[in-house]
């Protein structure tokens, strides 16, 4: 492996690390699940049942909407856990 190839590999890994640490206003269910170490299915069920506060937003896929979770809700979940169900 050449020095140039090694540098490219290191740069790619740095991009992944920066994206992981980036604070966003809203997280998709996939991003939320990855952050909290749960499956996407479980997190979508939490959204549907009101166990976490989430909103439906247009996803760019026509008329279909997707659940999104705010950064504040992510922090609240990490501090306090799930809300009581509806």
N, C-alpha and C positions, 0 to 999 in steps of 0.2 A: 504494500500500500504506500503510495507516494505521500509526501508531505501535503500536497494540495488536496488530495482525497481525504486525508485525515482532517484537515481544516474544514472542508465542506461538511463532513460528518459532524464535527463539533458545532458548527454554525446551525445545522439542522436540529441538533439536540437543544441548543440554546433557544431556538424559536419555540420549540415545544414547551420548555420550562417557562418562558415568558408568557405564553398563552395560558398556561395553567394558573399562573399567579395573577393574571389580569382580572380586576374587579369589574364586573358588568352590572348594569342596572337591572337587566332581566336575564334569567337562565332558562334554557330549554329543559325539558324533562331529562333528556340524555345527559346534559351537563350537570344538572342537579344530582342525578343518580350517581354519576361518576364521582362527584365531590363528596357525597355522604356515604358512598360504599354500598349502595342498594341497587336492585335491578330497576330498569326503566318501568317495567310492568308495575312493580310495587309502588313506585313514585307516582305513576299515573293514577293508580287506585287511591292513593292518599289525596291527590287533587280532586278526584271525583267525589270522594266521601267527605271532603272538608277537613281532613286531618292536617293538611297544610294549606295556607292561603295561596291560591293560584288564580290566574286569569286566563281566559281564552283570547288569543290574538290571532290575526290572520298570519298564515305561515308562508304566503307566496305560492301556495298550491291550490289556486282557485278558491272555491267556496269553503274549503276546509280550514278549520281553526286548530291551533295547537295550544296545549297548556304551557304557560310560562310562569316562573316563580321569581319574585323580586329578590334582590340582594339582601334587603332587610329581613325577608322571610327566611332565607337561608341562614342568616346569622341567628334569628330567633330559634329556628329548629335546632341549630348546633348548641345553643344555650339551654333550651327548655324541653326539646323533644316535640313529639306530635301533639296536636290539639285533640280535644275530644271530638268524636264523630258527630255528625248531624243526627 
